[in-house]
Amino acid sequence: MTQSPRIAITGASGRMGQTLISLVMASDKMTLTGAIERPGHDWVGRDVGLAMGGAELGVVVTDDAASALANADAVIDFTAPVATLAFAALAAQAGIVHVIGTTGMSDDEIAALDTHATRATIIRAGNMSLGVNLLTQLTKRVAASLDADYDIEVIEAHHNQKVDAPSGTALMLGEAAAEGRGVKLSDVSDRGRDGITGARKRGDIGFTAIRGGDIIGEHDVMFAAAGERIILRHVASDRSVFARGALKAALWGQGRAPGAYDMLDVLGLSTAE
């Protein structure tokens, strides 16, 4: 590709949407060509820069996702599962890169998403940051080294507007821990404790979700045994770390064969032991 990749952003008015738009506009490696919002949103029909409270950018917010994606080389999508599935069908139709940071997707929704990977380059991750993806690999290695005498607990904290729990990142870390132990997360996941729950089951991987204020994202993986605890931690202080990872993924996907990828592929960590 000789020209800068053309980027469309879904959920343009959201926190992540606005962060992505700002970073694309500041980049000399890509061009913003689409800003998408849901029908009826008051940003539709307005210049996205003016809608964001800044200077005019020459890109009008649209609710016609099909047209926006037809004129793009990649779409970056941090929305909701139902919307992401609709965008996946349109991205596949356009044959473009679809970078997905949407969380809270069920196994069935992910399976439906993957059906589009025969025609589109889909890059999906519960978290797009380099640090979290390194943490995932560390979690897998530590879990493989310690037996079930070490209880595993994934503790995550996010802002009070987050609608899903556990977070996509927490589940990604839980999957890494389960893979390290050679088990399926669905068989050992403990996601809810309230009332008289009884003693913790040996080998379970527990999840604790905290919601409050403007916390961007904090994740701990605790390995707790008699006499000691090992804690792996990642703290995000600026959501632009996720946006920068998504943009890196959009660039990496250019010219890539259709298929389902994740950030470990983008970062060259997919074969890490």
C-alpha positions as CSV (number, residue, x, y, z in Angstrom):
1,M,0.0,0.0,0.0
2,T,1.6,3.3,-1.1
3,Q,-0.8,5.7,0.6
4,S,-1.5,6.1,4.3
5,P,-4.1,3.6,5.5
6,R,-7.6,5.2,5.7
7,I,-9.1,4.7,9.2
8,A,-12.7,4.7,10.3
9,I,-13.6,5.0,13.9
10,T,-16.8,3.6,15.4
11,G,-18.4,5.1,18.5
12,A,-16.9,8.4,17.6
13,S,-18.4,10.3,20.6
14,G,-17.2,7.8,23.2
15,R,-14.1,8.2,25.4
16,M,-12.1,5.8,23.3
17,G,-13.6,7.0,20.0
18,Q,-12.4,10.6,20.7
19,T,-9.0,9.4,21.9
20,L,-8.6,7.4,18.7
21,I,-9.6,10.2,16.5
22,S,-7.2,12.6,18.1
23,L,-4.3,10.1,17.7
24,V,-5.1,9.4,14.1
25,M,-5.2,13.1,13.3
26,A,-1.8,13.5,15.0
27,S,-0.3,10.7,13.1
28,D,1.6,10.9,9.8
29,K,1.1,7.2,9.2
30,M,-2.6,7.1,8.7
31,T,-5.6,9.2,7.6
32,L,-9.0,9.6,9.3
33,T,-11.7,9.1,6.7
34,G,-14.7,7.9,8.8
35,A,-16.3,8.7,12.1
36,I,-19.4,6.6,12.9
37,E,-22.2,7.0,15.4
38,R,-25.5,5.3,15.9
39,P,-28.6,6.6,14.1
40,G,-30.2,9.5,16.0
41,H,-27.1,10.6,17.8
42,D,-26.7,14.4,17.9
43,W,-23.2,14.2,16.4
44,V,-24.4,12.7,13.1
45,G,-24.1,15.3,10.3
46,R,-21.6,17.4,12.2
47,D,-17.8,17.8,11.6
48,V,-16.2,15.4,14.1
49,G,-13.6,18.0,15.2
50,L,-16.2,20.6,16.0
51,A,-18.4,18.0,17.8
52,M,-15.3,17.2,19.9
53,G,-15.0,20.9,20.8
54,G,-12.0,21.6,18.7
55,A,-11.2,22.7,15.2
56,E,-12.9,21.5,12.0
57,L,-11.3,18.2,10.7
58,G,-13.1,17.8,7.5
59,V,-14.7,14.5,8.5
60,V,-18.4,14.4,9.0
61,V,-19.9,12.0,11.5
62,T,-22.2,9.5,9.8
63,D,-24.6,6.8,10.8
64,D,-24.1,5.1,7.4
65,A,-21.5,2.5,8.5
66,A,-21.5,0.7,5.2
67,S,-20.4,3.7,3.2
68,A,-17.8,4.7,5.8
69,L,-16.2,1.2,5.8
70,A,-16.3,1.0,2.0
71,N,-14.0,4.0,1.9
72,A,-11.6,2.8,4.6
73,D,-8.7,0.4,4.9
74,A,-9.3,-0.4,8.5
75,V,-12.1,0.2,11.1
76,I,-11.3,0.4,14.8
77,D,-14.2,-0.7,17.0
78,F,-14.6,-0.2,20.7
79,T,-18.4,-0.4,21.0
80,A,-20.8,-3.2,22.2
81,P,-21.1,-6.8,21.1
82,V,-24.2,-6.5,19.0
83,A,-22.8,-3.4,17.2
84,T,-19.4,-5.1,16.7
85,L,-21.1,-8.1,15.0
86,A,-22.8,-5.8,12.6
87,F,-19.6,-3.9,11.9
88,A,-17.8,-7.3,11.3
89,A,-20.2,-8.2,8.6
90,L,-19.7,-4.8,6.9
91,A,-15.9,-5.0,7.3
92,A,-15.9,-8.5,5.7
93,Q,-18.0,-7.2,2.8
94,A,-15.5,-4.4,2.3
95,G,-12.6,-6.7,2.8
96,I,-10.8,-4.4,5.3
97,V,-9.0,-4.8,8.6
98,H,-11.3,-4.9,11.6
99,V,-9.6,-4.1,14.9
100,I,-11.8,-5.0,17.8
101,G,-11.4,-3.8,21.4
102,T,-15.0,-4.5,22.4
103,T,-15.4,-6.5,25.6
104,G,-18.2,-8.5,27.1
105,M,-18.6,-10.7,24.1
106,S,-20.0,-14.2,24.7
107,D,-18.5,-17.4,23.3
108,D,-21.3,-17.5,20.8
109,E,-20.8,-14.0,19.7
110,I,-17.0,-14.6,19.3
111,A,-17.8,-17.7,17.2
112,A,-20.1,-15.6,15.0
113,L,-17.4,-13.0,14.7
114,D,-14.9,-15.5,13.6
115,T,-17.1,-16.6,10.7
116,H,-16.2,-13.3,9.0
117,A,-12.4,-13.9,9.3
118,T,-12.5,-15.7,5.9
119,R,-12.9,-12.4,4.2
120,A,-11.6,-9.8,6.7
121,T,-8.4,-9.4,8.8
122,I,-9.9,-9.4,12.3
123,I,-7.6,-8.4,15.2
124,R,-9.4,-8.8,18.5
125,A,-8.1,-8.5,22.0
126,G,-9.5,-7.9,25.5
127,N,-6.8,-5.3,25.9
128,M,-4.6,-3.6,23.3
129,S,-1.7,-2.4,25.5
130,L,1.8,-3.8,25.3
131,G,2.1,-4.1,29.1
132,V,-1.1,-6.1,29.5
133,N,-0.1,-8.5,26.7
134,L,3.3,-9.1,28.4
135,L,1.4,-9.6,31.7
136,T,-0.7,-12.3,30.0
137,Q,2.4,-14.2,29.0
138,L,3.9,-13.8,32.5
139,T,0.6,-15.1,34.0
140,K,0.7,-18.2,31.8
141,R,4.3,-18.9,32.7
142,V,3.8,-18.5,36.5
143,A,0.6,-20.5,36.4
144,A,2.5,-23.3,34.6
145,S,5.2,-23.2,37.3
146,L,3.0,-23.4,40.4
147,D,0.6,-26.1,41.3
148,A,-3.0,-25.8,42.7
149,D,-1.7,-25.1,46.2
150,Y,-1.5,-21.6,44.8
151,D,-5.0,-20.1,44.5
152,I,-5.3,-17.8,41.5
153,E,-7.3,-14.6,41.8
154,V,-7.7,-12.0,39.1
155,I,-8.6,-8.6,40.6
156,E,-9.7,-5.8,38.2
157,A,-10.8,-2.2,38.8
158,H,-12.4,0.2,36.3
159,H,-14.5,3.4,36.2
160,N,-18.1,3.5,37.3
161,Q,-19.5,3.6,33.8
162,K,-18.1,0.3,32.6
163,V,-21.0,-2.0,31.9
164,D,-19.4,-5.5,31.8
165,A,-17.7,-7.6,34.5
166,P,-15.3,-9.2,34.7
167,S,-13.4,-7.0,32.2
168,G,-12.2,-8.4,28.9
169,T,-8.7,-8.0,30.2
170,A,-9.4,-10.0,33.4
171,L,-10.9,-12.8,31.3
172,M,-7.9,-12.7,29.0
173,L,-5.6,-13.1,32.1
174,G,-7.8,-15.9,33.5
175,E,-7.6,-17.7,30.1
176,A,-3.8,-17.4,30.3
177,A,-3.7,-18.8,33.8
178,A,-5.9,-21.7,32.8
179,E,-3.8,-22.4,29.8
180,G,-0.7,-22.4,31.9
181,R,-2.3,-25.0,34.2
182,G,-3.6,-27.1,31.3
183,V,-7.3,-26.6,32.1
184,K,-10.3,-24.9,30.6
185,L,-11.3,-21.6,32.2
186,S,-15.0,-22.4,31.9
187,D,-14.4,-25.5,34.2
188,V,-12.6,-23.6,37.0
189,S,-13.9,-20.1,36.8
190,D,-15.3,-18.6,40.1
191,R,-16.9,-15.3,39.3
192,G,-19.3,-14.6,42.1
193,R,-19.2,-14.8,45.9
194,D,-22.1,-13.6,48.1
195,G,-23.4,-15.0,51.3
196,I,-22.4,-18.4,52.6
197,T,-20.4,-19.7,49.7
198,G,-18.3,-22.4,51.5
199,A,-14.6,-22.8,51.2
200,R,-12.8,-22.0,48.0
201,K,-12.5,-25.0,45.6
202,R,-8.9,-26.1,45.0
203,G,-7.8,-25.2,41.5
204,D,-10.4,-22.5,40.9
205,I,-9.5,-19.3,39.2
206,G,-11.4,-16.5,40.9
207,F,-12.4,-13.0,39.7
208,T,-13.0,-9.8,41.6
209,A,-14.4,-6.7,39.9
210,I,-14.2,-3.2,41.4
211,R,-16.1,-0.3,39.9
212,G,-15.6,3.3,41.0
213,G,-14.8,6.9,40.0
214,D,-12.6,7.4,36.9
215,I,-10.3,4.4,37.2
216,I,-9.0,3.7,33.7
217,G,-7.8,0.1,34.3
218,E,-6.0,-1.8,37.0
219,H,-5.3,-5.6,36.9
220,D,-3.7,-7.9,39.5
221,V,-3.1,-11.6,39.1
222,M,-2.6,-13.0,42.6
223,F,-1.1,-16.4,43.3
224,A,-1.8,-17.1,47.0
225,A,-0.5,-20.0,49.0
226,A,0.2,-20.7,52.7
227,G,2.9,-18.3,53.7
228,E,3.3,-16.3,50.5
229,R,1.6,-14.4,47.7
230,I,2.9,-13.6,44.2
231,I,1.2,-10.6,42.6
232,L,1.6,-9.6,38.9
233,R,0.2,-6.1,38.3
234,H,-0.6,-3.7,35.5
235,V,-1.9,-0.2,36.0
236,A,-3.1,2.0,33.1
237,S,-3.0,5.7,33.9
238,D,-4.0,6.9,30.4
239,R,-6.5,5.2,28.0
240,S,-4.3,6.3,25.1
241,V,-2.2,3.2,25.7
242,F,-5.2,1.1,24.5
243,A,-5.8,3.4,21.5
244,R,-2.1,3.4,20.5
245,G,-2.2,-0.4,20.6
246,A,-5.3,-0.5,18.4
247,L,-3.7,1.9,15.8
248,K,-0.6,-0.3,15.8
249,A,-2.8,-3.3,15.1
250,A,-4.6,-1.4,12.2
251,L,-1.2,-0.7,10.6
252,W,0.1,-4.3,11.2
253,G,-3.0,-5.7,9.5
254,Q,-2.5,-3.9,6.2
255,G,-1.8,-6.5,3.5
256,R,-2.2,-9.3,6.0
257,A,-4.2,-12.4,4.9
258,P,-7.8,-12.7,6.1
259,G,-8.0,-14.5,9.5
260,A,-8.5,-14.1,13.2
261,Y,-5.5,-12.5,15.0
262,D,-4.9,-11.0,18.4
263,M,-2.4,-8.5,19.9
264,L,0.1,-11.3,20.7
265,D,0.3,-11.7,16.9
266,V,0.7,-8.0,16.4
267,L,3.5,-7.8,19.0
268,G,5.3,-10.9,17.9
269,L,4.6,-12.7,21.2
270,S,2.2,-15.4,19.9
271,T,5.0,-18.1,20.0
272,A,6.4,-17.0,23.4
273,E,6.8,-19.8,25.8
